[in-house]
Amino acid sequence: MRLEGKSVVITGAGSGIGRAACLLFSREGARLIAVDRAESVKETAEMVRQKGGTIEAVVADAGSEADVKGYIAKAISAYGSLDAIWANAGISGGLVPIAEQTVEHWQEILRINLIGAFLAVKYSIPHMVKQGKGAIVCTASVAGLKSGASGHPYAASKAGVISLVQTTAYSLSGTGVRINAVCPGLIETGMTKPIFDGAKERGTEGKIGQLNPLKRAGQPHELAAMGLFLASDEASYVNGQAFPVDGGLTASMPYAGKPI
């Protein structure tokens, strides 16, 4: 029960990593506010309740300042505190040739992925600083660490999230509030479904994840486990870091040869 009695907000909770995090965090004793702009966040909440967890579902846009204020206020009114937040909501934007990308395309991806994380940080900090403690987790990506893992605006947005985490850690010096990022590799979620569906149609699903040493894709619960650690008191001396959870993909340059 590593989050016993703690109040936690998780965005992007309607599916994938966010849903897995809600189920795991609840099992560890957290009282949750699950946020997503998709109505499926209510299904996540029901899944948690069926397992005896405490959760409130909020349909909101992670990139809307008014909505972020609203879900933070919901956490405070429901549970009286805010102990941790996982700013996980994000969109991929697909793969569009750079010469065909529009300003509007970039703006929407940055609005959700980067500004959404910033707003989560901005409005959770006052409550955590007042308490003298708190944990913030942001979902970045291996695409924010190295090229070749996504489209340009997505990669730029996730590099921005990593920078936000690093700079915010120093802005919070002496407050007792920690902030870290998780950097997923290829994880089987709704966002990556087209990749998996395309591979299945071509009969090449066995090649998914072939560039990492584990030779497979990851699952949402494997990301949730890292987020749980960072949100818990077990990570009390972990701050300002970006952790790849990618099967070892970023440990080296891609290598497609035979095992040594």
N, C-alpha and C positions, 0 to 999 in steps of 0.2 A: 504494500500500500504506500508507494513512494510519493503519492500526491494526496494523501489523506486530508480531506477537508479543504483543500486548496480550490480557489476559484480560478478557472481557466477559460480563456476565449480561444477558439480555433476557427479560423476563416477557411474558406474553400472546403467546407465540411460536408458538402452534398454528395461527394463521391471520392474515390481514390485515396490518396494519402490523408486527406482531411477526415474522411469517414473512418479510416483505419485508426487514426490518432484518437478520434472521439471514443471508439470502442476500447482502445488500450488505456487511455487516460482515465476513463470511467472505471475500468477494472482496477486501476491503481488508486481509486478513491477520490478523484477530482469531481468537482461540481462544475458543469460545463455550460458555456454559451456557444452553440454551434451556429456559424454564420455562412451563408452562401446566397448568391442571387438566384440560384435554381431552387425550385420548390422541393427538390429531392432532399434538401437539408432536413425537411420534416420526417422523411423516411429514416434518415440517420438518427434523429432524435428518438423515434419510436424503437429502433433497434437497440439503442442504449437503455431505454426505459424497460424494455422486455427483459433485459439482463439485470434489472434492479438499480440502474444508474440514475443520477440526477442531472437533468439537462433541459435547457430551453433552446428552441430553434428560432433563429432570426433570419428572415429573408432580407438581404441587404446587399448593396453594391460595395465591394471592398475599396473601389476607387472614388467613392463619393464621400466628401468630408462630413456631410450631414448624417449619412448612414453610419459612418465610423463613430461619430459622437454618440449616435443612438445605441449601437451595440455595446460600447464601453459603459454607457449609462445603465444599460440593461443588466450588465454584470454586477455593477455596484448596487443597484436597487434589489437585485435578486439575492445576492450573496453577501453584500456588505463589504466586499474587498475585491481586489484584482491581483492575484498572485503570479499569474503567468499568462502570456498570450503567444499564440503561434500564428504569425501572419503568413498563411500558406496559400491564399487564393492567387490564382494566376491563369493566364491564357497563353497559348503557343503562337498564334498568328499564322501558323502554317509555313510553308516554304515558297516564297515568292522571289523571283529574280530581283536583285537590288535595283536595277534600272526601271522596274515596274512597280516598286513600292511607293506608296503615297504617304504624304505627311500625316493624313488621317489614320492610316494603318499604324504608323509608329506611335502616334499620340495615344491611341487606344491601348496598345500593348504596354506602353510606359505608364499610362494612367492606372491600369489594374495592377501590374506587376511591381512597379517601383514606387509610384506615388501611393498606392494602396498600402505598401509596407511602411512607407514614411508616415502615413496618417495613423496607422496602428501604433507605431512607436510614439508619435507626438502625443496622442491622447491617452495612452496607457501610462506614460512616464510620470505625470503628476501624482497619480494614485500610488504608484510603486515607490516613488521617492518619499512620499509622505509616510509610508509604512517602513521605509528604510531597507526594503528588500523587494525583489521581484525578478522574474526571468522572462526575457523576450527571445523568441525563436523566429527566424525568418526563413522562408524557403527560397533559396537561390537556385543554382544549377551548376553542373559541370560545364555547361555552355557559358557560364560567366567566368570560368577559369581559363578555358582554352577554346579555340575555334573548332569548327567542324561538327558541332553537336546540335545545331539548330539554325533557324533563320536569324538574320542580322538584328532586327529589333528585339527579339526575345533574348538573344545573347547579351545585347547591350543593357537590357533591363535587369538581367540577373547579375551582370557585373556591377551594375549600380547598387543592387541590393547588398552585395558583398562589401562594397565601399561604405554604404550606409551603416552596416553593422560595425565595421572597423572604426569609423569616425565617431559613431554614437557611443561606443564603448568608452572612449576617452572623454566625451562630453558628459558622461555619467560618472566620472571619477569620484570616488568617495561616497557615492550615494547608496551603495549596496545593491544596485540594480545591474544585472548582467544581460548581455545580448550576444547571441551567436546565430550562425546560419548553418543550415544543412544544404548540401549540394547534390541533389539526386542525379544519378546517371539515367540509364534507360529503365524506367519503371513502368510496369503494365497498369495503366490507368485509362480513364476516359480520354484524357488529353492525347495519349499515345496510341489510342485504339486504331487509327488509320494505318500506323506502321505495322501493327500486329495483323490487322485484317489483310493488308496488302501482301504480307509475307505468306499468310495462309493461302491466299488465292494463287500465289505463284508456286506454292509448295516448298517455300524456303524458310519455313518457321524455325527449322533446326539451326539456321544461321543467326538468329536473333541473339545479340549479345556476344557474338564471336570475337569482338575486339578486346574484351576484357578477360583477365585471367580466369575468372570463374565460368566464362563461356555461357552466360545466361543473362536474361533480364532480371531485374529485381521486382519485388512485390511490395505493395503499399505498407504492409505491416513492418517491413524491414526499415523503412524510413521512419515510421511511427516510433519504433524502438529508439532510434537516435534522438528524435524530438523529445521523447519521454525523459531520457537521460539529461538532456540540456535544460529541460524545464524543472527538473527535480533538484533537491538539495545535494544530491550526489555530485552534481557538476558545480559545486559552490566556488571552485577556483578556476573555472573555465569561462573565458570572457573574450569577446572580440574576435572569434575564430570562425572559419568557414570549413565545414567538414564534408568532404566528398563521401557519398554512399553510392558507390558505382561499380562494385565488383573488382576494383583495382584499375579501372580504365585510365584514370589520371595519374597513376603511379609511374607511367612511362609513355613514350611515344607509342602509337598503335603498332602492334606486332602481330602479323598473321601467319608466322612460320610455325614449324613443328615445336612441341614442347621440348625443353632441354632435358 
